Amino acid sequence: MSKKDPIKNIRQLLSDSSSYTREEIEDAVDEVLKMKYFINENREMLIRRIEELYTIRQDEFGTILKEDENNPWLNEKRANIDFENGFWGRYREYLEIEKNFAPDVINKLDRITDSILDNFFDPTLKATVNKKGLVVGQVQSGKTANYTGLICKAADAGFGLIIVLAGIHNNLRSQTQIRIDESFLGFDTQHTRAFDQRSIQIGVGDPYFGSPIVAHSLTSSIDKGDFTQGAANALGLNFNTSEPIVAVIKKNPHVLRRIHQWLAAQANEDDDLGRVIRNKSLLLIDDEADNASINISNDPERQSTINSWITKILNLFGKNAYVGYTATPFANIFIPLDDKNLFPRNFIKNIPAPTNYIGPEKVFGFSPLKEDEKSNTVLPIVNRINDYGDFVPDRHKMSDQKPSTLPESLKTAIRCFIITCAIRRLRGQTTVHNSMLIHVSRFVFWQDHISELVDNQFLYYRRGIDQNDSEIINEFKRTFEKDENGYKSYVSVSKQILESELKSLDSQIQVHQWSEVLKHLNDAAAPIVVKSIHGGSGEALDYFDRKNGLSVIAVGGNKLSRGLTLEGLSVSYYLRASRMYDTLMQMGRWFGYRGGYVDLCRLFTSRELNEWFCHITHASEEVREEFDYMTDVAGSTPEQYALKVRTHPGVLQISATNKMRSAITVQISWAGRLVESYEFKKDISIIDNNLSNIKKFISVLPDNFVSKPSAFVWYDIPAEQVINFFEGIQSVENLKKAEPRKLIQFINAQLKNGELTDWRIALMSKPNAKNHSQFDINRNNVQIGQWKRTEDDKNSSEQLYYLRKSHIISPSDEFIDFTEAEKSRAMELTNLHRKKEGEPMYPNGQIVRNELRDPRKPLLIFYLLDPEESLEKYPLPTGTNPFVGYAISFPKSNYNAPVSYAVNEELLDRFDVVEEDFEDYGDDED
């Protein structure tokens, strides 16, 4: 372990607390500065970096849980599991001391891994059990660290075999194995095995972290170290050992078949299940779970090969737990709801990223920035380029004429990479990895050719720097300090970030002088190498063996597009035009943690791709919001909730078609619709909250209301007040048409078009009601009569009050705000459209909303529903406050553009698409 990092030494002087005073930090810094290694360190910079580390925060994770299959066990057994002196304890210390994780991030990791383990089962039980879950994070946000923590705890708890499915390429599998070696095993599997691990100790195996703990690996970190029966047998390992066994394997049919055959040989015959292993519990972790694992067979009766082998491996074990990890769960949302398809029926966990994570919303935002537009939330690091048409044309073919020169934008990107490496050295980051990504073609012939062109250009620059060529040096100087043609210089970018709220992302952001940077230019350029990374190139990104840092320009395609981490990635040149959300987002290797060089990162891409990423960022954020809503409000299970994904109006696809067979498209808009709340939670705290919320809302409405026989009506109420009301309402609806959160989104969208600006509010009061509620109206206490709305026997329960025929409104109430002249006009139009005699003699709602209501002036109607009168089969205690119900008569829109969503077809009934009005209004209601 490195002893020459002042930050690590300072942290060792501080206790385990997650916050400190400035004085405590200063004392620890001063103590470390007395050491001979650190006498030249910048005191103020060290203080700022420690303060930054202890201000990083991570929100709590959310869980969507199938309660009826959940059997919590961990707290009861915790006293019998030695986490602190086991795999987890040394891993936690390793993250703190060696990896410099923020204290709050480590604490959140501790809690979520506990939660996942608790949602599985006690691995020491003698039982038959299987669990399936999904963990959703963000691209490059630390999912590997998360599931490594889970592996450590699972091993401590007694899971005997842990299999990690690590992507579909050798390099990703090898990279994952190295991480497991460092963070779980403690020895280098490339050279040794558990029984002689003392020879090559790495990561958690360092004696600093305590005595060795034995675990065995069936695979190694060499590029071809995947599972083979020969290698497994050569270990001489007794499969029935009590020590944990791990295997990191590719999602490849041949590898999966081999490990299945080897495991089947360890199984015993069972009368009910065939060959089965009962003396070990299996934990199977599926990294990038949306890739290759999903059943893509066209025949619903058959499974695709990889999916089939995964389920066969799980079924070999009487006790098995499957958990998928992904940042792009779009395809997982549409998995058919049965076990063989790995649907996460038991739980979904949503992991928020820490505050120092650089994700899509910080790189792109939800809409492209205009030229010279400044933002407080989006980093100014994207350069939109348009000079690549002759270099790599869109939709080029392998046989097309290859380019002979590089576009100016790529030359600029190469200069940026050299400058970034130089500034990092200037900032004291001398033994770090530096990477540049060039991703412009999926064809390996093109990648090799472009790699050669890039190498030639880079060598030209390196020679010029080495020889102090004034023309080349001036090119670098212009790139560093001059804005031109849509490109923002290093001076401008650093300055802009420092003048925004984003400055808190990184304590080391600063505007440097060119004279300072120039001193480090030659040392920065000297070690840089250009590599073409694909299956046939023979090149590898050997970060692990480069202790003083690797500086590389990586030219590649599919191998660089998913899962693989490019260490120290700062500059990306990206033109690869996939049209699938998940593929595009996974190709964004530029997301992640950029401590010390946030302002030195650059992304060069096309305007179209910039727009696409903005759309996908929006769609991804909505999916995360749905997870949060499922957790916080809806109380749904994974299989009860219709997750939706916003579709793209143009050419983008959510995921591959063969992963989307269960998806159908619905359109959501409330323009010209009547929206009614018709389902309520029988939760006293929610009932009380909602009544308090409406009383507060009504009390601040203006004095110029109109009093009617059964209502008080207000006019021209600002939309902001209505939005504030809905933000305080707690609802039960699961993506249904009256759910407050969705109404707020729609209202905000229409406000941008100058619609839904001036609301009409009606508080309905039943004459001669049995029960009343007291309201403050114009500083007077007014008794509001409560209404009866019969509960629906089929859909109601002890927890839910569901209105009969799904209606709260009495038909004539929709026009409570109209003048007599307006009502007469509404009746005229209704009579013109009347289909038959005997229809009710009140205006037709659809006609009124689409032909008479002003697009600026919707009507919001409130009802207080009497639980004593309304609830018969499932009553509430006497004296319970009334339910707050509402209906909204939305006018037509002159600008409305419905939002299109894809929904799992099997869950469509949960989605409840907005329908036309029902004709059968309640016939027994008030």
Disulfide bonds with the S-S distance in Angstrom:
none
